[in-house]
Amino acid sequence: MRPPAAPTIAIVPALYWLRSVMAALAGFVAVLVLALLADQLLRSLGLPPPAAQLTPELGRQALAAWLRAGCLLLGGLLARAALARRA
């Protein structure tokens, strides 16, 4: 009689799961910090209006949106690099 075959489903170790969560957290923190720095840069240049006022020009809104999208991209790349480096 042969021993039973090994299960076909791979069991992912808990350590890999923890590394994935930590990489995602690092990406989130990077996005948060980069977005805050980008907003402060825009405020120091005088581009957005004071707080609690609407931005009348579409160009300023588009600039802020593109800067935040760039922050998201950089944070995602950081999370991907952190996960690839640890794996």
C-alpha positions in Angstrom: 0.0 0.0 0.0 1.3 3.4 -1.0 1.3 6.4 1.3 -1.2 9.1 0.5 -0.1 11.7 -2.0 0.8 15.2 -0.9 -1.9 17.8 -1.1 -2.0 19.7 -4.4 -2.9 23.0 -2.7 0.2 24.9 -1.6 0.0 26.2 1.9 1.3 29.8 2.1 3.3 30.3 5.3 2.0 32.9 7.7 5.3 34.8 7.5 4.7 35.5 3.8 1.2 36.8 4.6 2.7 39.1 7.3 5.3 40.4 4.8 2.6 41.1 2.4 0.6 43.1 4.9 3.7 45.0 6.0 4.6 45.9 2.3 1.0 47.2 1.8 1.3 49.2 5.0 4.6 50.7 3.9 3.0 51.6 0.5 0.1 53.3 2.3 2.4 55.3 4.6 4.5 56.3 1.6 1.4 57.5 -0.3 0.3 59.5 2.8 3.6 61.2 3.3 4.2 62.0 -0.4 0.6 63.4 -0.7 1.1 65.6 2.3 4.4 66.8 1.1 3.0 67.5 -2.4 0.1 69.5 -0.8 2.6 71.5 1.3 4.7 72.2 -1.8 1.6 73.5 -3.7 0.6 75.7 -0.7 4.1 77.1 -0.5 3.9 78.0 -4.2 0.6 79.7 -3.5 -1.3 77.5 -6.0 -4.3 76.4 -4.0 -6.6 78.8 -2.3 -6.8 79.0 1.6 -8.5 76.1 3.4 -12.3 75.8 3.1 -12.5 77.7 -0.1 -13.2 76.3 -3.6 -10.6 76.2 -6.3 -12.1 78.1 -9.2 -9.6 77.1 -11.9 -9.6 73.7 -13.4 -5.9 73.8 -14.1 -5.0 74.0 -10.4 -7.4 71.1 -9.6 -5.8 69.1 -12.4 -2.3 69.8 -11.2 -3.2 68.7 -7.6 -4.9 65.5 -9.0 -1.8 64.6 -11.1 0.5 65.2 -8.2 -1.6 62.9 -6.0 -1.8 60.3 -8.7 2.0 60.4 -8.9 2.1 59.9 -5.2 -0.1 56.8 -5.5 2.1 55.4 -8.2 5.3 55.9 -6.2 3.7 54.3 -3.1 2.5 51.3 -5.1 6.0 50.9 -6.6 7.5 51.1 -3.2 5.1 48.4 -1.8 5.8 46.2 -4.8 9.6 46.6 -4.3 9.3 45.9 -0.6 7.4 42.7 -1.3 9.7 41.5 -4.0 12.8 42.2 -1.9 11.5 40.2 1.0 10.2 37.2 -0.9 
